Amino acid sequence: MPTSNGLTCPILVSKVQGKPVYNMEGEKIGRVEDIVLDTLSNCIEFAVLGCGGILGIGEKYYALPWALLDYNDFVDGYVVYRNSDLLEQAPSYQLEDLIKNDSAIRTETFDRFKTPKYWEQ
């Protein structure tokens, strides 16, 4: 996503994975488990938010449009500036579901979070 001066800030996915994600109230809601790339458009489709579980058992995965995540140096993680209810009511997925060519998941996710659809621009 471009910065205010129109440039992008390159970052390694390995630096993003595992970073905590917080809601507007400062509560940790999970971590960036992975990134899903749209190879046709060369865009980041989703950040995969991992929540709960122990040692990978019982963990839930949520698709968040990349544009929702705002890096915050103070917390050394990402903040999602959306109503917490939207996150709590979001459907969870299996990781395999998020890499299927499923436009329904992508459209539902971007509509739920009222995020511009990069594929329509």
Backbone atoms as SQL, in Angstrom:
CREATE TABLE atoms (id INTEGER PRIMARY KEY, chain TEXT, resi INTEGER, resn TEXT, atom TEXT, x REAL, y REAL, z REAL);
INSERT INTO atoms VALUES
  (1, 'A', 1, 'MET', 'N', 0.851, -1.175, 0.000),
  (2, 'A', 1, 'MET', 'CA', 0.000, 0.000, 0.000),
  (3, 'A', 1, 'MET', 'C', 0.897, 1.239, 0.000),
  (4, 'A', 2, 'PRO', 'N', 0.622, 2.194, -0.870),
  (5, 'A', 2, 'PRO', 'CA', 1.482, 3.377, -0.937),
  (6, 'A', 2, 'PRO', 'C', 1.427, 4.223, 0.330),
  (7, 'A', 3, 'THR', 'N', 2.544, 4.857, 0.620),
  (8, 'A', 3, 'THR', 'CA', 2.604, 5.784, 1.742),
  (9, 'A', 3, 'THR', 'C', 2.050, 7.130, 1.288),
  (10, 'A', 4, 'SER', 'N', 2.029, 8.115, 2.177),
  (11, 'A', 4, 'SER', 'CA', 1.472, 9.423, 1.839),
  (12, 'A', 4, 'SER', 'C', 2.218, 10.107, 0.697),
  (13, 'A', 5, 'ASN', 'N', 3.498, 9.770, 0.506),
  (14, 'A', 5, 'ASN', 'CA', 4.228, 10.378, -0.603),
  (15, 'A', 5, 'ASN', 'C', 4.152, 9.549, -1.883),
  (16, 'A', 6, 'GLY', 'N', 3.335, 8.503, -1.872),
  (17, 'A', 6, 'GLY', 'CA', 3.114, 7.693, -3.057),
  (18, 'A', 6, 'GLY', 'C', 4.090, 6.548, -3.219),
  (19, 'A', 7, 'LEU', 'N', 5.053, 6.419, -2.318),
  (20, 'A', 7, 'LEU', 'CA', 6.012, 5.331, -2.406),
  (21, 'A', 7, 'LEU', 'C', 5.559, 4.164, -1.548),
  (22, 'A', 8, 'THR', 'N', 6.106, 3.022, -1.820),
  (23, 'A', 8, 'THR', 'CA', 5.811, 1.872, -0.974),
  (24, 'A', 8, 'THR', 'C', 6.976, 1.640, -0.033),
  (25, 'A', 9, 'CYS', 'N', 6.697, 0.968, 1.055),
  (26, 'A', 9, 'CYS', 'CA', 7.739, 0.617, 2.019),
  (27, 'A', 9, 'CYS', 'C', 7.955, -0.881, 1.921),
  (28, 'A', 10, 'PRO', 'N', 9.014, -1.315, 1.256),
  (29, 'A', 10, 'PRO', 'CA', 9.236, -2.751, 1.129),
  (30, 'A', 10, 'PRO', 'C', 9.559, -3.380, 2.471),
  (31, 'A', 11, 'ILE', 'N', 9.082, -4.597, 2.650),
  (32, 'A', 11, 'ILE', 'CA', 9.354, -5.330, 3.887),
  (33, 'A', 11, 'ILE', 'C', 9.356, -6.812, 3.562),
  (34, 'A', 12, 'LEU', 'N', 10.175, -7.551, 4.239),
  (35, 'A', 12, 'LEU', 'CA', 10.221, -8.997, 4.066),
  (36, 'A', 12, 'LEU', 'C', 9.028, -9.624, 4.793),
  (37, 'A', 13, 'VAL', 'N', 8.430, -10.605, 4.173),
  (38, 'A', 13, 'VAL', 'CA', 7.314, -11.301, 4.820),
  (39, 'A', 13, 'VAL', 'C', 7.783, -11.908, 6.141),
  (40, 'A', 14, 'SER', 'N', 9.012, -12.354, 6.190),
  (41, 'A', 14, 'SER', 'CA', 9.527, -12.948, 7.424),
  (42, 'A', 14, 'SER', 'C', 9.539, -11.956, 8.587),
  (43, 'A', 15, 'LYS', 'N', 9.566, -10.653, 8.288),
  (44, 'A', 15, 'LYS', 'CA', 9.515, -9.625, 9.338),
  (45, 'A', 15, 'LYS', 'C', 8.071, -9.346, 9.779),
  (46, 'A', 16, 'VAL', 'N', 7.119, -9.721, 8.930),
  (47, 'A', 16, 'VAL', 'CA', 5.702, -9.495, 9.219),
  (48, 'A', 16, 'VAL', 'C', 5.108, -10.685, 9.970),
  (49, 'A', 17, 'GLN', 'N', 5.481, -11.890, 9.559),
  (50, 'A', 17, 'GLN', 'CA', 4.932, -13.087, 10.186),
  (51, 'A', 17, 'GLN', 'C', 5.253, -13.118, 11.671),
  (52, 'A', 18, 'GLY', 'N', 4.234, -13.435, 12.448),
  (53, 'A', 18, 'GLY', 'CA', 4.386, -13.543, 13.888),
  (54, 'A', 18, 'GLY', 'C', 4.187, -12.238, 14.641),
  (55, 'A', 19, 'LYS', 'N', 4.096, -11.118, 13.919),
  (56, 'A', 19, 'LYS', 'CA', 3.883, -9.834, 14.593),
  (57, 'A', 19, 'LYS', 'C', 2.497, -9.818, 15.230),
  (58, 'A', 20, 'PRO', 'N', 2.380, -9.265, 16.422),
  (59, 'A', 20, 'PRO', 'CA', 1.067, -9.186, 17.062),
  (60, 'A', 20, 'PRO', 'C', 0.152, -8.197, 16.347),
  (61, 'A', 21, 'VAL', 'N', -1.140, -8.443, 16.483),
  (62, 'A', 21, 'VAL', 'CA', -2.163, -7.554, 15.931),
  (63, 'A', 21, 'VAL', 'C', -3.075, -7.156, 17.083),
  (64, 'A', 22, 'TYR', 'N', -3.337, -5.847, 17.167),
  (65, 'A', 22, 'TYR', 'CA', -4.147, -5.283, 18.247),
  (66, 'A', 22, 'TYR', 'C', -5.394, -4.626, 17.676),
  (67, 'A', 23, 'ASN', 'N', -6.432, -4.542, 18.503),
  (68, 'A', 23, 'ASN', 'CA', -7.624, -3.791, 18.100),
  (69, 'A', 23, 'ASN', 'C', -7.449, -2.332, 18.522),
  (70, 'A', 24, 'MET', 'N', -8.458, -1.516, 18.263),
  (71, 'A', 24, 'MET', 'CA', -8.384, -0.085, 18.584),
  (72, 'A', 24, 'MET', 'C', -8.219, 0.169, 20.076),
  (73, 'A', 25, 'GLU', 'N', -8.693, -0.764, 20.894),
  (74, 'A', 25, 'GLU', 'CA', -8.618, -0.593, 22.342),
  (75, 'A', 25, 'GLU', 'C', -7.260, -1.011, 22.905),
  (76, 'A', 26, 'GLY', 'N', -6.366, -1.479, 22.042),
  (77, 'A', 26, 'GLY', 'CA', -5.033, -1.885, 22.485),
  (78, 'A', 26, 'GLY', 'C', -4.939, -3.325, 22.950),
  (79, 'A', 27, 'GLU', 'N', -6.006, -4.097, 22.742),
  (80, 'A', 27, 'GLU', 'CA', -6.005, -5.508, 23.142),
  (81, 'A', 27, 'GLU', 'C', -5.416, -6.345, 22.015),
  (82, 'A', 28, 'LYS', 'N', -4.548, -7.277, 22.374),
  (83, 'A', 28, 'LYS', 'CA', -3.986, -8.171, 21.372),
  (84, 'A', 28, 'LYS', 'C', -5.079, -9.126, 20.906),
  (85, 'A', 29, 'ILE', 'N', -5.289, -9.175, 19.600),
  (86, 'A', 29, 'ILE', 'CA', -6.341, -10.044, 19.059),
  (87, 'A', 29, 'ILE', 'C', -5.772, -11.234, 18.300),
  (88, 'A', 30, 'GLY', 'N', -4.481, -11.275, 18.109),
  (89, 'A', 30, 'GLY', 'CA', -3.850, -12.380, 17.401),
  (90, 'A', 30, 'GLY', 'C', -2.496, -11.970, 16.870),
  (91, 'A', 31, 'ARG', 'N', -2.069, -12.697, 15.834),
  (92, 'A', 31, 'ARG', 'CA', -0.778, -12.396, 15.208),
  (93, 'A', 31, 'ARG', 'C', -0.892, -12.653, 13.715),
  (94, 'A', 32, 'VAL', 'N', 0.002, -12.044, 12.977),
  (95, 'A', 32, 'VAL', 'CA', 0.033, -12.290, 11.531),
  (96, 'A', 32, 'VAL', 'C', 0.626, -13.676, 11.334),
  (97, 'A', 33, 'GLU', 'N', -0.223, -14.586, 10.920),
  (98, 'A', 33, 'GLU', 'CA', 0.204, -15.970, 10.715),
  (99, 'A', 33, 'GLU', 'C', 0.872, -16.130, 9.353),
  (100, 'A', 34, 'ASP', 'N', 0.313, -15.460, 8.357),
  (101, 'A', 34, 'ASP', 'CA', 0.839, -15.605, 6.999),
  (102, 'A', 34, 'ASP', 'C', 0.294, -14.477, 6.138),
  (103, 'A', 35, 'ILE', 'N', 0.732, -14.443, 4.910),
  (104, 'A', 35, 'ILE', 'CA', 0.284, -13.460, 3.924),
  (105, 'A', 35, 'ILE', 'C', -0.185, -14.242, 2.705),
  (106, 'A', 36, 'VAL', 'N', -1.323, -13.859, 2.137),
  (107, 'A', 36, 'VAL', 'CA', -1.829, -14.488, 0.916),
  (108, 'A', 36, 'VAL', 'C', -1.650, -13.494, -0.221),
  (109, 'A', 37, 'LEU', 'N', -0.930, -13.921, -1.256),
  (110, 'A', 37, 'LEU', 'CA', -0.665, -13.075, -2.410),
  (111, 'A', 37, 'LEU', 'C', -1.590, -13.435, -3.561),
  (112, 'A', 38, 'ASP', 'N', -2.058, -12.423, -4.279),
  (113, 'A', 38, 'ASP', 'CA', -2.817, -12.619, -5.503),
  (114, 'A', 38, 'ASP', 'C', -1.799, -12.562, -6.632),
  (115, 'A', 39, 'THR', 'N', -1.440, -13.702, -7.180),
  (116, 'A', 39, 'THR', 'CA', -0.375, -13.759, -8.169),
  (117, 'A', 39, 'THR', 'C', -0.782, -13.192, -9.525),
  (118, 'A', 40, 'LEU', 'N', -2.077, -13.044, -9.765),
  (119, 'A', 40, 'LEU', 'CA', -2.511, -12.459, -11.037),
  (120, 'A', 40, 'LEU', 'C', -2.370, -10.942, -11.045),
  (121, 'A', 41, 'SER', 'N', -2.614, -10.320, -9.900),
  (122, 'A', 41, 'SER', 'CA', -2.553, -8.858, -9.846),
  (123, 'A', 41, 'SER', 'C', -1.281, -8.347, -9.168),
  (124, 'A', 42, 'ASN', 'N', -0.484, -9.267, -8.595),
  (125, 'A', 42, 'ASN', 'CA', 0.716, -8.895, -7.840),
  (126, 'A', 42, 'ASN', 'C', 0.388, -8.062, -6.604),
  (127, 'A', 43, 'CYS', 'N', -0.777, -8.294, -6.015),
  (128, 'A', 43, 'CYS', 'CA', -1.205, -7.576, -4.811),
  (129, 'A', 43, 'CYS', 'C', -1.249, -8.533, -3.623),
  (130, 'A', 44, 'ILE', 'N', -1.145, -7.957, -2.426),
  (131, 'A', 44, 'ILE', 'CA', -1.381, -8.748, -1.220),
  (132, 'A', 44, 'ILE', 'C', -2.886, -8.847, -1.059),
  (133, 'A', 45, 'GLU', 'N', -3.386, -10.061, -1.028),
  (134, 'A', 45, 'GLU', 'CA', -4.823, -10.255, -0.900),
  (135, 'A', 45, 'GLU', 'C', -5.252, -10.154, 0.559),
  (136, 'A', 46, 'PHE', 'N', -4.603, -10.927, 1.422),
  (137, 'A', 46, 'PHE', 'CA', -4.971, -10.958, 2.837),
  (138, 'A', 46, 'PHE', 'C', -3.740, -11.045, 3.716),
  (139, 'A', 47, 'ALA', 'N', -3.892, -10.551, 4.919),
  (140, 'A', 47, 'ALA', 'CA', -3.037, -10.963, 6.019),
  (141, 'A', 47, 'ALA', 'C', -3.867, -12.018, 6.742),
  (142, 'A', 48, 'VAL', 'N', -3.252, -13.112, 7.111),
  (143, 'A', 48, 'VAL', 'CA', -3.966, -14.167, 7.835),
  (144, 'A', 48, 'VAL', 'C', -3.717, -13.937, 9.315),
  (145, 'A', 49, 'LEU', 'N', -4.794, -13.663, 10.036),
  (146, 'A', 49, 'LEU', 'CA', -4.737, -13.418, 11.473),
  (147, 'A', 49, 'LEU', 'C', -4.962, -14.742, 12.184),
  (148, 'A', 50, 'GLY', 'N', -3.978, -15.173, 12.956),
  (149, 'A', 50, 'GLY', 'CA', -4.102, -16.402, 13.739),
  (150, 'A', 50, 'GLY', 'C', -4.494, -16.058, 15.162),
  (151, 'A', 51, 'CYS', 'N', -5.499, -16.762, 15.691),
  (152, 'A', 51, 'CYS', 'CA', -5.993, -16.490, 17.043),
  (153, 'A', 51, 'CYS', 'C', -6.232, -17.792, 17.799),
  (154, 'A', 52, 'GLY', 'N', -5.919, -17.755, 19.065),
  (155, 'A', 52, 'GLY', 'CA', -6.248, -18.869, 19.946),
  (156, 'A', 52, 'GLY', 'C', -5.436, -20.109, 19.665),
  (157, 'A', 53, 'GLY', 'N', -5.874, -21.175, 20.242),
  (158, 'A', 53, 'GLY', 'CA', -5.219, -22.457, 20.050),
  (159, 'A', 53, 'GLY', 'C', -3.943, -22.594, 20.856),
  (160, 'A', 54, 'ILE', 'N', -3.506, -23.824, 20.972),
  (161, 'A', 54, 'ILE', 'CA', -2.263, -24.146, 21.658),
  (162, 'A', 54, 'ILE', 'C', -1.470, -25.069, 20.748),
  (163, 'A', 55, 'LEU', 'N', -0.266, -24.650, 20.417),
  (164, 'A', 55, 'LEU', 'CA', 0.611, -25.421, 19.529),
  (165, 'A', 55, 'LEU', 'C', -0.084, -25.767, 18.217),
  (166, 'A', 56, 'GLY', 'N', -0.862, -24.824, 17.711),
  (167, 'A', 56, 'GLY', 'CA', -1.527, -25.016, 16.418),
  (168, 'A', 56, 'GLY', 'C', -2.836, -25.789, 16.484),
  (169, 'A', 57, 'ILE', 'N', -3.191, -26.299, 17.652),
  (170, 'A', 57, 'ILE', 'CA', -4.434, -27.060, 17.791),
  (171, 'A', 57, 'ILE', 'C', -5.528, -26.102, 18.246),
  (172, 'A', 58, 'GLY', 'N', -6.631, -26.076, 17.506),
  (173, 'A', 58, 'GLY', 'CA', -7.758, -25.230, 17.862),
  (174, 'A', 58, 'GLY', 'C', -7.596, -23.779, 17.425),
  (175, 'A', 59, 'GLU', 'N', -6.537, -23.497, 16.673),
  (176, 'A', 59, 'GLU', 'CA', -6.314, -22.125, 16.218),
  (177, 'A', 59, 'GLU', 'C', -7.315, -21.768, 15.131),
  (178, 'A', 60, 'LYS', 'N', -7.744, -20.516, 15.144),
  (179, 'A', 60, 'LYS', 'CA', -8.659, -20.010, 14.126),
  (180, 'A', 60, 'LYS', 'C', -7.902, -19.010, 13.268),
  (181, 'A', 61, 'TYR', 'N', -8.256, -18.973, 11.978),
  (182, 'A', 61, 'TYR', 'CA', -7.605, -18.073, 11.037),
  (183, 'A', 61, 'TYR', 'C', -8.645, -17.161, 10.398),
  (184, 'A', 62, 'TYR', 'N', -8.309, -15.896, 10.354),
  (185, 'A', 62, 'TYR', 'CA', -9.200, -14.885, 9.784),
  (186, 'A', 62, 'TYR', 'C', -8.473, -14.168, 8.660),
  (187, 'A', 63, 'ALA', 'N', -9.207, -13.846, 7.608),
  (188, 'A', 63, 'ALA', 'CA', -8.650, -13.087, 6.492),
  (189, 'A', 63, 'ALA', 'C', -8.893, -11.603, 6.755),
  (190, 'A', 64, 'LEU', 'N', -7.820, -10.825, 6.723),
  (191, 'A', 64, 'LEU', 'CA', -7.931, -9.378, 6.880),
  (192, 'A', 64, 'LEU', 'C', -7.309, -8.714, 5.657),
  (193, 'A', 65, 'PRO', 'N', -8.041, -7.833, 4.995),
  (194, 'A', 65, 'PRO', 'CA', -7.420, -7.099, 3.896),
  (195, 'A', 65, 'PRO', 'C', -6.161, -6.394, 4.405),
  (196, 'A', 66, 'TRP', 'N', -5.093, -6.483, 3.642),
  (197, 'A', 66, 'TRP', 'CA', -3.813, -5.917, 4.058),
  (198, 'A', 66, 'TRP', 'C', -3.935, -4.442, 4.424),
  (199, 'A', 67, 'ALA', 'N', -4.790, -3.709, 3.707),
  (200, 'A', 67, 'ALA', 'CA', -4.946, -2.270, 3.942),
  (201, 'A', 67, 'ALA', 'C', -5.460, -1.953, 5.351),
  (202, 'A', 68, 'LEU', 'N', -6.028, -2.926, 6.052),
  (203, 'A', 68, 'LEU', 'CA', -6.521, -2.690, 7.417),
  (204, 'A', 68, 'LEU', 'C', -5.409, -2.610, 8.449),
  (205, 'A', 69, 'LEU', 'N', -4.280, -3.202, 8.148),
  (206, 'A', 69, 'LEU', 'CA', -3.213, -3.299, 9.135),
  (207, 'A', 69, 'LEU', 'C', -2.332, -2.057, 9.083),
  (208, 'A', 70, 'ASP', 'N', -2.182, -1.446, 10.232),
  (209, 'A', 70, 'ASP', 'CA', -1.366, -0.245, 10.351),
  (210, 'A', 70, 'ASP', 'C', -0.243, -0.542, 11.344),
  (211, 'A', 71, 'TYR', 'N', 1.002, -0.535, 10.864),
  (212, 'A', 71, 'TYR', 'CA', 2.125, -0.847, 11.756),
  (213, 'A', 71, 'TYR', 'C', 2.317, 0.276, 12.770),
  (214, 'A', 72, 'ASN', 'N', 2.527, -0.120, 14.019),
  (215, 'A', 72, 'ASN', 'CA', 2.721, 0.837, 15.105),
  (216, 'A', 72, 'ASN', 'C', 4.038, 0.502, 15.809),
  (217, 'A', 73, 'ASP', 'N', 5.013, 1.415, 15.719),
  (218, 'A', 73, 'ASP', 'CA', 6.323, 1.189, 16.348),
  (219, 'A', 73, 'ASP', 'C', 6.221, 0.996, 17.857),
  (220, 'A', 74, 'PHE', 'N', 5.313, 1.720, 18.482),
  (221, 'A', 74, 'PHE', 'CA', 5.190, 1.682, 19.938),
  (222, 'A', 74, 'PHE', 'C', 4.893, 0.269, 20.447),
  (223, 'A', 75, 'VAL', 'N', 4.023, -0.461, 19.735),
  (224, 'A', 75, 'VAL', 'CA', 3.658, -1.818, 20.159),
  (225, 'A', 75, 'VAL', 'C', 4.421, -2.887, 19.385),
  (226, 'A', 76, 'ASP', 'N', 5.259, -2.455, 18.416),
  (227, 'A', 76, 'ASP', 'CA', 6.000, -3.376, 17.548),
  (228, 'A', 76, 'ASP', 'C', 5.066, -4.425, 16.961),
  (229, 'A', 77, 'GLY', 'N', 3.965, -3.929, 16.447),
  (230, 'A', 77, 'GLY', 'CA', 2.969, -4.806, 15.848),
  (231, 'A', 77, 'GLY', 'C', 1.996, -3.986, 15.033),
  (232, 'A', 78, 'TYR', 'N', 0.922, -4.621, 14.627),
  (233, 'A', 78, 'TYR', 'CA', -0.080, -3.984, 13.779),
  (234, 'A', 78, 'TYR', 'C', -1.343, -3.669, 14.566),
  (235, 'A', 79, 'VAL', 'N', -2.002, -2.597, 14.173),
  (236, 'A', 79, 'VAL', 'CA', -3.261, -2.203, 14.787),
  (237, 'A', 79, 'VAL', 'C', -4.323, -2.202, 13.696),
  (238, 'A', 80, 'VAL', 'N', -5.493, -2.744, 14.032),
  (239, 'A', 80, 'VAL', 'CA', -6.632, -2.741, 13.123),
  (240, 'A', 80, 'VAL', 'C', -7.617, -1.705, 13.650),
  (241, 'A', 81, 'TYR', 'N', -7.784, -0.632, 12.906),
  (242, 'A', 81, 'TYR', 'CA', -8.676, 0.449, 13.323),
  (243, 'A', 81, 'TYR', 'C', -10.073, 0.206, 12.767),
  (244, 'A', 82, 'ARG', 'N', -10.706, -0.822, 13.269),
  (245, 'A', 82, 'ARG', 'CA', -12.084, -1.154, 12.922),
  (246, 'A', 82, 'ARG', 'C', -12.798, -1.550, 14.201),
  (247, 'A', 83, 'ASN', 'N', -14.096, -1.449, 14.161),
  (248, 'A', 83, 'ASN', 'CA', -14.916, -1.847, 15.295),
  (249, 'A', 83, 'ASN', 'C', -14.610, -3.299, 15.665),
  (250, 'A', 84, 'SER', 'N', -14.396, -3.559, 16.937),
  (251, 'A', 84, 'SER', 'CA', -14.080, -4.912, 17.396),
  (252, 'A', 84, 'SER', 'C', -15.169, -5.912, 17.048),
  (253, 'A', 85, 'ASP', 'N', -16.426, -5.455, 16.957),
  (254, 'A', 85, 'ASP', 'CA', -17.523, -6.354, 16.600),
  (255, 'A', 85, 'ASP', 'C', -17.320, -6.955, 15.215),
  (256, 'A', 86, 'LEU', 'N', -16.766, -6.172, 14.295),
  (257, 'A', 86, 'LEU', 'CA', -16.525, -6.692, 12.948),
  (258, 'A', 86, 'LEU', 'C', -15.546, -7.864, 12.993),
  (259, 'A', 87, 'LEU', 'N', -14.548, -7.752, 13.833),
  (260, 'A', 87, 'LEU', 'CA', -13.580, -8.837, 13.947),
  (261, 'A', 87, 'LEU', 'C', -14.185, -10.054, 14.639),
  (262, 'A', 88, 'GLU', 'N', -14.958, -9.801, 15.701),
  (263, 'A', 88, 'GLU', 'CA', -15.549, -10.904, 16.451),
  (264, 'A', 88, 'GLU', 'C', -16.568, -11.678, 15.621),
  (265, 'A', 89, 'GLN', 'N', -17.234, -11.005, 14.709),
  (266, 'A', 89, 'GLN', 'CA', -18.265, -11.647, 13.893),
  (267, 'A', 89, 'GLN', 'C', -17.730, -12.188, 12.572),
  (268, 'A', 90, 'ALA', 'N', -16.469, -11.945, 12.280),
  (269, 'A', 90, 'ALA', 'CA', -15.887, -12.404, 11.020),
  (270, 'A', 90, 'ALA', 'C', -15.784, -13.924, 11.019),
  (271, 'A', 91, 'PRO', 'N', -16.007, -14.549, 9.860),
  (272, 'A', 91, 'PRO', 'CA', -15.869, -16.009, 9.791),
  (273, 'A', 91, 'PRO', 'C', -14.401, -16.413, 9.856),
  (274, 'A', 92, 'SER', 'N', -14.152, -17.565, 10.450),
  (275, 'A', 92, 'SER', 'CA', -12.792, -18.110, 10.460),
  (276, 'A', 92, 'SER', 'C', -12.703, -19.164, 9.355),
  (277, 'A', 93, 'TYR', 'N', -11.476, -19.440, 8.938),
  (278, 'A', 93, 'TYR', 'CA', -11.235, -20.353, 7.817),
  (279, 'A', 93, 'TYR', 'C', -10.102, -21.305, 8.148),
  (280, 'A', 94, 'GLN', 'N', -9.999, -22.337, 7.359),
  (281, 'A', 94, 'GLN', 'CA', -8.812, -23.171, 7.338),
  (282, 'A', 94, 'GLN', 'C', -7.811, -22.470, 6.418),
  (283, 'A', 95, 'LEU', 'N', -6.540, -22.610, 6.669),
  (284, 'A', 95, 'LEU', 'CA', -5.537, -21.964, 5.815),
  (285, 'A', 95, 'LEU', 'C', -5.702, -22.381, 4.356),
  (286, 'A', 96, 'GLU', 'N', -6.039, -23.638, 4.114),
  (287, 'A', 96, 'GLU', 'CA', -6.207, -24.127, 2.748),
  (288, 'A', 96, 'GLU', 'C', -7.325, -23.376, 2.012),
  (289, 'A', 97, 'ASP', 'N', -8.368, -22.970, 2.748),
  (290, 'A', 97, 'ASP', 'CA', -9.487, -22.250, 2.136),
  (291, 'A', 97, 'ASP', 'C', -9.058, -20.881, 1.617),
  (292, 'A', 98, 'LEU', 'N', -8.089, -20.272, 2.278),
  (293, 'A', 98, 'LEU', 'CA', -7.688, -18.923, 1.914),
  (294, 'A', 98, 'LEU', 'C', -6.791, -18.866, 0.683),
  (295, 'A', 99, 'ILE', 'N', -6.305, -20.011, 0.237),
  (296, 'A', 99, 'ILE', 'CA', -5.484, -20.000, -0.971),
  (297, 'A', 99, 'ILE', 'C', -6.202, -20.630, -2.158),
  (298, 'A', 100, 'LYS', 'N', -7.460, -20.963, -1.990),
  (299, 'A', 100, 'LYS', 'CA', -8.266, -21.414, -3.123),
  (300, 'A', 100, 'LYS', 'C', -8.643, -20.185, -3.931),
  (301, 'A', 101, 'ASN', 'N', -8.862, -20.377, -5.195),
  (302, 'A', 101, 'ASN', 'CA', -9.299, -19.256, -6.036),
  (303, 'A', 101, 'ASN', 'C', -10.788, -19.060, -5.791),
  (304, 'A', 102, 'ASP', 'N', -11.115, -18.537, -4.621),
  (305, 'A', 102, 'ASP', 'CA', -12.499, -18.400, -4.189),
  (306, 'A', 102, 'ASP', 'C', -12.860, -16.925, -4.072),
  (307, 'A', 103, 'SER', 'N', -13.499, -16.418, -5.086),
  (308, 'A', 103, 'SER', 'CA', -13.841, -14.995, -5.076),
  (309, 'A', 103, 'SER', 'C', -14.890, -14.675, -4.011),
  (310, 'A', 104, 'ALA', 'N', -15.664, -15.659, -3.563),
  (311, 'A', 104, 'ALA', 'CA', -16.682, -15.402, -2.537),
  (312, 'A', 104, 'ALA', 'C', -16.027, -15.016, -1.214),
  (313, 'A', 105, 'ILE', 'N', -14.973, -15.725, -0.809),
  (314, 'A', 105, 'ILE', 'CA', -14.275, -15.395, 0.439),
  (315, 'A', 105, 'ILE', 'C', -13.662, -14.010, 0.323),
  (316, 'A', 106, 'ARG', 'N', -13.015, -13.742, -0.799),
  (317, 'A', 106, 'ARG', 'CA', -12.362, -12.447, -0.994),
  (318, 'A', 106, 'ARG', 'C', -13.385, -11.313, -0.973),
  (319, 'A', 107, 'THR', 'N', -14.472, -11.454, -1.711),
  (320, 'A', 107, 'THR', 'CA', -15.492, -10.408, -1.771),
  (321, 'A', 107, 'THR', 'C', -16.145, -10.205, -0.418),
  (322, 'A', 108, 'GLU', 'N', -16.504, -11.297, 0.258),
  (323, 'A', 108, 'GLU', 'CA', -17.130, -11.198, 1.580),
  (324, 'A', 108, 'GLU', 'C', -16.209, -10.479, 2.564),
  (325, 'A', 109, 'THR', 'N', -14.925, -10.803, 2.536),
  (326, 'A', 109, 'THR', 'CA', -13.970, -10.190, 3.455),
  (327, 'A', 109, 'THR', 'C', -13.834, -8.696, 3.209),
  (328, 'A', 110, 'PHE', 'N', -13.664, -8.294, 1.955),
  (329, 'A', 110, 'PHE', 'CA', -13.495, -6.883, 1.655),
  (330, 'A', 110, 'PHE', 'C', -14.786, -6.099, 1.913),
  (331, 'A', 111, 'ASP', 'N', -15.946, -6.727, 1.660),
  (332, 'A', 111, 'ASP', 'CA', -17.224, -6.067, 1.969),
  (333, 'A', 111, 'ASP', 'C', -17.413, -5.911, 3.477),
  (334, 'A', 112, 'ARG', 'N', -17.116, -6.958, 4.231),
  (335, 'A', 112, 'ARG', 'CA', -17.295, -6.934, 5.691),
  (336, 'A', 112, 'ARG', 'C', -16.499, -5.793, 6.317),
  (337, 'A', 113, 'PHE', 'N', -15.260, -5.617, 5.869),
  (338, 'A', 113, 'PHE', 'CA', -14.400, -4.601, 6.457),
  (339, 'A', 113, 'PHE', 'C', -14.430, -3.267, 5.706),
  (340, 'A', 114, 'LYS', 'N', -15.371, -3.178, 4.742),
  (341, 'A', 114, 'LYS', 'CA', -15.558, -1.926, 3.995),
  (342, 'A', 114, 'LYS', 'C', -14.225, -1.386, 3.465),
  (343, 'A', 115, 'THR', 'N', -13.516, -2.283, 2.804),
  (344, 'A', 115, 'THR', 'CA', -12.203, -1.975, 2.240),
  (345, 'A', 115, 'THR', 'C', -12.307, -1.954, 0.713),
  (346, 'A', 116, 'PRO', 'N', -11.698, -0.966, 0.050),
  (347, 'A', 116, 'PRO', 'CA', -11.734, -0.945, -1.417),
  (348, 'A', 116, 'PRO', 'C', -11.210, -2.245, -2.018),
  (349, 'A', 117, 'LYS', 'N', -11.885, -2.718, -3.022),
  (350, 'A', 117, 'LYS', 'CA', -11.513, -3.973, -3.691),
  (351, 'A', 117, 'LYS', 'C', -10.430, -3.664, -4.726),
  (352, 'A', 118, 'TYR', 'N', -9.215, -4.069, -4.414),
  (353, 'A', 118, 'TYR', 'CA', -8.072, -3.756, -5.268),
  (354, 'A', 118, 'TYR', 'C', -8.252, -4.305, -6.684),
  (355, 'A', 119, 'TRP', 'N', -8.983, -5.391, -6.849),
  (356, 'A', 119, 'TRP', 'CA', -9.151, -6.007, -8.164),
  (357, 'A', 119, 'TRP', 'C', -10.153, -5.255, -9.044),
  (358, 'A', 120, 'GLU', 'N', -10.871, -4.298, -8.467),
  (359, 'A', 120, 'GLU', 'CA', -11.823, -3.501, -9.249),
  (360, 'A', 120, 'GLU', 'C', -11.273, -2.118, -9.585),
  (361, 'A', 121, 'GLN', 'N', -10.086, -1.821, -9.143),
  (362, 'A', 121, 'GLN', 'CA', -9.534, -0.480, -9.363),
  (363, 'A', 121, 'GLN', 'C', -8.792, -0.404, -10.671);
